[in-house]
């Protein structure tokens, strides 16, 4: 919250989902979010898994596979 002015530049030319937290929802607080967390949700919005990209580099094949598997599993449900 408080950085929504950059949303247009962050999402320009991209097709991945981008959510902006608002005070009424406070997702960061209620989900205990850490900066650079990737939350993978199933079709009903349930959390399938969380991967932090500060602690885990997508340049590492195992980390990339973990995230890909989380997404694939969530899509299959």
PyMOL commands that set and color helices and strands:
alter all, ss='L'
color gray80, all
select helices_A, chain A and resi 4-11+27-30+61-76
alter helices_A, ss='H'
color red, helices_A
select strands_A, chain A and resi 37-41+47-52
alter strands_A, ss='S'
color yellow, strands_A
deselect
rebuild
show_as cartoon
